[in-house]
Amino acid sequence: MFALERAAELISENNWLICRVLFAGYLCVLAAMDIRWKRLNLLVLLLGAVFSLAGVFCDREIPLTALAAGGCIGALFLLMSRTTREAFGYGDSILITIMGSFLGFWGVLSVLMTAFFIAAVFSIYMLVRKRFHRKSSFAFVPFLTVAYIGGMLFGAY
């Protein structure tokens, strides 16, 4: 009986950490899908909404307005996907919307800045090595995943 009480206490004390780790696992699954098929399954992608909802109930200090503003950043990316005829994919935009509503405005901005920086370095490297040309495309979810996990490990959110 004592072990169950202690386990429940540990879970309640660390529920935000547990949510972040589970979200990192979810991102790893999506990154593998994006690398392998260059497509994201919509049902698996929308499973992230469960994480966003669960994140609201975790003990954290992010106001609901910041969570809504983070989701709005994703809505801007959805608009960009629409206007560029999916040069930036809808799956990436939906994932950014989910990440924004999970991390909040400042959290998703830091993930995006880091992911775009890593993607830029990767692109330059591939162009110099003559593996890519100017019109090449690549999966973006792995960069979002690396940026999220890096921010989680360094305590950015």
C-alpha positions in Angstrom: 0.0 0.0 0.0 2.8 2.4 0.9 4.5 1.8 -2.5 1.3 2.8 -4.4 1.0 5.9 -2.3 4.6 6.8 -2.9 4.2 6.1 -6.7 1.1 8.4 -6.8 3.0 11.1 -5.0 6.0 10.9 -7.4 3.7 11.1 -10.4 1.8 14.1 -9.0 5.1 15.9 -8.1 6.6 15.3 -11.5 3.6 15.4 -13.8 4.9 18.2 -16.0 8.2 16.3 -16.5 6.2 13.2 -17.4 4.1 15.2 -19.9 7.3 16.6 -21.5 9.0 13.3 -21.8 5.8 11.7 -23.3 5.6 14.6 -25.8 9.2 14.0 -26.7 8.4 10.4 -27.5 5.5 11.5 -29.6 7.7 13.8 -31.5 10.3 11.0 -32.1 7.5 8.9 -33.6 6.5 11.7 -35.9 10.1 12.4 -36.9 10.6 8.8 -37.9 7.4 8.9 -40.0 8.6 12.2 -41.7 12.0 10.8 -42.5 10.8 7.5 -43.8 7.7 8.5 -45.7 7.9 12.4 -45.9 4.3 12.3 -44.8 2.6 12.4 -41.4 -0.4 10.3 -40.6 -3.2 12.7 -39.7 -4.5 10.5 -36.9 -1.1 10.1 -35.3 -0.5 13.8 -35.7 -3.8 14.8 -34.1 -3.0 12.5 -31.2 -0.8 15.5 -30.1 -4.0 17.4 -29.2 -4.4 14.9 -26.3 -0.9 16.0 -25.1 -1.9 19.6 -25.4 -5.1 19.1 -23.3 -3.2 17.0 -20.8 -0.5 19.7 -20.6 -3.2 22.2 -19.4 -3.7 20.0 -16.3 0.0 19.7 -15.5 1.4 21.9 -12.8 3.2 24.6 -14.7 3.3 28.3 -14.8 2.1 29.1 -18.3 -1.1 31.2 -18.5 -3.9 30.0 -20.8 -3.5 33.1 -22.9 0.1 32.2 -23.7 -1.0 28.7 -24.6 -3.6 30.2 -27.0 -1.1 32.6 -28.4 1.2 29.6 -29.1 -1.6 27.9 -30.9 -2.1 31.0 -33.0 1.5 30.8 -34.2 0.7 27.4 -35.6 -2.4 28.9 -37.3 -0.1 31.4 -39.0 2.0 28.5 -40.3 -1.2 26.9 -41.5 -2.0 30.0 -43.5 1.5 30.0 -44.8 1.1 26.4 -45.9 -2.1 27.4 -47.7 -0.6 30.4 -49.5 2.6 28.7 -50.5 0.7 25.6 -51.9 2.3 23.5 -49.3 5.9 24.5 -49.7 5.9 24.3 -45.9 3.7 21.2 -45.3 0.3 21.1 -43.6 1.6 18.4 -41.3 4.4 20.6 -40.1 2.0 23.4 -39.5 -0.4 21.3 -37.6 2.4 20.0 -35.4 3.5 23.6 -34.7 0.0 24.4 -33.7 0.0 21.5 -31.3 3.4 22.4 -30.0 2.3 26.0 -29.5 -0.7 25.0 -27.5 1.5 22.6 -25.4 4.5 24.9 -24.8 2.9 28.4 -25.0 3.9 31.4 -27.0 7.5 31.8 -25.9 8.2 28.0 -25.8 7.2 27.4 -29.3 9.1 30.5 -30.5 12.3 29.2 -29.0 11.7 25.7 -30.5 11.0 27.3 -33.9 14.1 29.5 -33.8 16.3 26.6 -32.8 14.8 24.3 -35.4 15.1 26.8 -38.3 18.7 27.4 -37.2 19.6 23.7 -37.2 17.8 23.2 -40.5 19.7 26.1 -42.0 23.1 24.7 -40.9 22.0 21.3 -42.3 21.0 22.8 -45.6 24.3 24.7 -46.0 26.2 21.5 -45.2 24.2 19.5 -47.8 24.6 22.3 -50.4 28.3 22.5 -49.9 28.6 18.7 -50.1 26.6 18.8 -53.4 23.9 16.5 -51.9 21.2 19.1 -52.3 20.4 21.7 -54.9 18.4 24.9 -54.4 15.0 23.2 -54.9 15.6 20.2 -52.7 13.2 19.5 -49.8 13.7 17.6 -46.6 11.7 16.6 -43.6 11.3 19.3 -41.0 9.8 17.4 -38.0 13.2 15.9 -37.0 14.6 19.5 -36.6 11.5 20.4 -34.4 12.1 17.2 -32.4 15.8 17.9 -31.8 15.0 21.6 -30.9 12.3 20.5 -28.4 14.5 17.8 -26.8 17.4 20.1 -26.6 15.3 22.8 -25.0 13.9 20.3 -22.6 17.3 19.1 -21.6 18.7 22.6 -21.1 15.6 23.7 -19.1 14.2 26.2 -21.6 10.6 25.2 -20.7 
